[in-house]
């Protein structure tokens, strides 16, 4: 494999991930979520998307920290399999950090958007309220 081929190949996962995040944002907006931040960096990592959602029945808007996992195939595992206990722990700590700094009294949860497909078309699974 030439250097040019290797370079082009190494960008594919990043391009797929970016396309997946963009598709995730579109999905969230279409479903009534307000995007507050993308790729927020905290002390111990990054949260892909931070949203606010006002469920009609609950009254108070909820902050939702969204982890986006994108795969082109399940050959190396389904997107949800990438959420290990350690990854969940980091997401939880990052969520607490953001809440403490920005909206200390807001209810919050962690969701997963698992995307499977190509840059042009994804099948999206929304898993609400992840628990390790």
C-alpha positions in Angstrom: 0.0 0.0 0.0 1.4 3.4 -1.0 1.8 6.3 1.5 -1.0 8.1 -0.3 -3.3 5.1 0.0 -2.6 4.7 3.7 -3.2 8.4 4.3 -6.5 8.3 2.5 -7.5 5.1 4.4 -6.6 6.5 7.8 -9.0 9.4 7.3 -12.0 7.2 6.6 -13.0 6.4 10.2 -12.7 10.1 11.1 -14.9 11.1 8.1 -17.4 8.4 8.9 -17.5 9.6 12.6 -18.0 13.2 11.5 -20.8 12.2 9.1 -22.3 10.2 11.9 -22.2 13.1 14.3 -23.8 15.4 11.8 -26.6 12.8 11.1 -27.0 12.5 14.9 -27.5 16.3 15.3 -30.0 16.3 12.5 -31.9 13.4 14.1 -32.0 15.1 17.5 -33.2 18.5 16.0 -35.9 16.7 14.0 -37.1 15.0 17.2 -37.4 18.2 19.2 -34.0 18.4 21.0 -32.2 21.7 21.3 -28.5 21.4 20.7 -26.5 23.2 23.4 -22.9 22.1 22.5 -21.0 19.8 20.3 -17.7 18.2 21.2 -17.5 19.8 24.6 -14.2 19.1 26.3 -14.1 18.6 30.0 -11.3 17.6 32.5 -11.3 13.9 31.5 -12.5 13.8 27.9 -15.2 14.9 25.5 -19.0 14.7 25.2 -20.1 14.5 21.6 -23.4 16.4 21.9 -25.1 18.2 24.8 -28.9 18.8 24.3 -31.9 20.0 26.1 -35.3 18.3 25.8 -38.5 19.4 27.3 -40.8 16.3 27.7 -44.4 17.5 27.6 -45.3 15.5 30.6 -42.4 16.3 32.9 -42.5 20.1 32.9 -38.8 20.8 33.4 -36.4 20.4 30.5 -33.8 17.7 30.9 -30.1 18.0 29.9 -29.0 15.0 27.8 -25.4 14.1 27.2 -25.3 12.2 23.9 -22.5 9.7 23.0 -22.5 9.0 19.2 -21.0 5.7 18.0 -20.9 5.2 14.3 -20.0 2.0 12.4 -20.1 1.1 8.7 -20.6 -2.6 9.5 -20.9 -4.8 12.6 -17.9 -6.8 11.6 -15.9 -5.5 14.6 -18.9 -5.2 16.9 -22.1 -3.2 17.1 -21.8 0.5 18.1 -23.3 -0.1 21.5 -20.5 -2.6 22.3 -18.0 0.4 22.3 -19.6 1.7 25.6 -17.6 -0.1 28.2 -18.0 0.5 32.0 -14.9 2.7 31.9 -16.4 4.8 29.0 -19.7 5.1 30.8 -17.8 6.2 34.0 -16.0 8.9 32.0 -19.3 10.1 30.4 -20.9 10.2 33.9 -18.1 12.3 35.4 -18.1 14.6 32.4 -21.8 15.0 32.7 -21.5 15.9 36.3 -18.7 18.4 35.5 -20.9 20.1 32.8 -24.0 20.2 35.1 -22.0 21.6 38.0 -20.6 24.4 35.9 -23.6 25.2 33.7 -27.0 24.1 35.2 -26.5 22.7 38.7 -30.2 21.9 39.4 -31.1 20.5 36.0 -32.1 16.9 35.7 -29.9 15.0 33.3 -29.2 11.7 31.6 -26.8 10.0 29.2 -28.1 8.7 25.9 -26.4 6.7 23.1 -27.0 7.3 19.4 -25.8 4.2 17.6 -25.4 4.7 13.9 -24.8 2.0 11.3 -24.3 2.7 7.6 -22.4 5.0 5.3 -21.7 8.7 5.1 -24.8 9.1 3.0 -27.3 7.0 4.9 -27.5 5.7 8.5 -29.8 3.5 10.5 -30.0 5.3 13.9 -30.8 3.6 17.2 -31.5 5.9 20.2 -30.9 4.3 23.5 -32.1 6.6 26.3 -30.8 6.7 29.8 -27.6 4.5 29.7 -26.8 2.7 32.9 -23.5 1.0 33.5 
